[in-house]
Every structure is written in C-alpha cells, then in structure tokens.
Amino acid sequence: MIPKKQKSSRNVPRLRVLFGDAIAMGPGKADLLTAIMETGSISAAARKMGMSYRRAWLLVETMNRCFRAPLVETALGGKGGGGAVVTAMGLDVLERYRTMERHAAEAVASEMADLAKLLARCPPDNPH
C-alpha cells in the first residue's frame, strides 16, 4: 500500500533524490506517479496536476532513465486508446519515497517548528 502524500504545509522539508545531475525522485515526480495510478494516463495525470503533457512526459522519461527498470510503462494510442501504468518498480519506489518523506519530516519537526517562528508572516511575492 502506498502511503498518502503528507498534508501540504509551508513548513515541511522537500526531499529530492539526486542521481548525477538528474532529480530521480522528488515531490512532483511522486505526485505525478500517484496521478498516473489514479488516471491511467500521462496526459490525464498532467491535466489533473495543471502541467503540460510535455512536462509530464519529460518527468516520466527522467524517472525511467534513472532507475534500473521503468517506473511507468505506456501503451500507444489506437482503437482501444493509449494509457500508462505505474510498474511494480514504480510502486516500490513511490512507497519508499513516501516513507522517506515521512521520516525526514519527523526527524526535523522540532527544528522546523523553531525555524517557522522566525519566518515572515507572508512569503515574498518574488522568491528570487
């Protein structure tokens, strides 16, 4: 069973797994895998997340290149239509990533609470 994404909060660590120069797994990629599982399609998952199909496809390609086996497999369109499925490897990676997110948040909860007290009331309009 895949653990649910942590509730969104502005004071949570954002975990990224780097592989060379690529982000093999991160919050957005984990959310994309979840959306593909829910919709059975990269394009539908992209729409659900408010991103372009091209962006979603590039994220899937990066994930598939970074791991020893594909995390997402696709079927070409046609009479029955195309689609996408998160593979057993994808499910395993997603479950491990969600567990790592939870452990990271738990490990720094006290420090994050202290740091949150030092933040301004509202984030700046331009984060750069």
N, C-alpha and C positions, 0 to 999 in steps of 0.2 A: 504494500500500500504506500502510495506517495504522500508524504506529509504535505499539508497545505502550506501555501506561502505564508510567511509571517504577516501579521496585520501591518499595514502601512503606517509608519510613524516617521517623523522627520529626524528622530534621534536613534537610528539603528545603523550598525555598520553595514557596508555594502561589500560583499565578498566577491572577488574575481579570481578565477584560476587561470594563470598565465601559462602559455606553452610557447616558448620562443617569444616572438613579438605579438602573437595572437592571444586574444582572450578566448580560451577554450570553453569556459563556462562562467556565467555571471547572472545577475538578477534578470536581465532582459531575456537572455537565452533560455533560462529556466522557465520564465513566464511564457515564452514562445513555445517551448516543448509542451507545456501544460495546455496552451490554447490549441495546438495541433492535436493533442489527445482528445480534447473536447469537441473539435470541429471535424477532424478527419481530413483537413486540407490546410496547406500552407497559405493559400490566398484567403480563406475564411479566417484563419488564425490572425493573419496580418490585419484584415479589416476589423476584427474584434479588438485588436490592440491599438488600432489607429496608426498603423505604419504601412508603408508601401509594400507591395508584393516583392519588389526587387530587394528592398532592405531585408525582409524576412528570408528570402531565398539566400541572400549572402550570409546571413547569420547561420542558417542551416548548413550551408556549404562549409563554413568555418568550423562548426562543431563536427561535421562528418570527417573533415580532414584532420582534426586534432586528436581524435580517438581511434583506437585500433580497429573498430568496426563502426559502421554508420549508426548515428543516433536516430535518424529519420530516413525512411525509405519512401520513395514516391512511385506512383503509377501514372503513366501517360494518360492524357485525356482520350476520349473516343466515345463510342456508343454508350458505355457504362459510366463515362466520366473518369477523371483522374482522381487523385487523392494522395494522402500522405498518412503514414503510420509511424508512431514512435516505436522503435525496436526494443527488444529486451535489453540491449546495451543502453539505449536511451533511458529506459525506465530505471535501470540500475544507477546510471549517472545522476539522473534527476533526484532520486531518493537520497543518494549520498550527498549531493549538493545541498538539498533542503536540510538534511541533518547537520551538515557543516554550518549552514547559516544559523540554525538554532543554537548550536554550541558556541559559535562566535558571539552571538547576541548575549547569551547567558554569561559568557566569560567576561565581557566588558560592561555589563549592565550598570554596575555601581559607578564606574568611571564615566560612562555615558550620561548618567543622571547628574553627576557633578559638572561635567562639561556643558550639559544643556542649560544649567543655571547661568553660565557665562555667555550664552548666545544672545544676540539681539532679539527683540520681540518678533520681528518680521525679517524674512530673508531679503537681501538686497534685490532690486529689480534686475540688475545685470550682475551675474555671478563672476564676471571676468575682471 
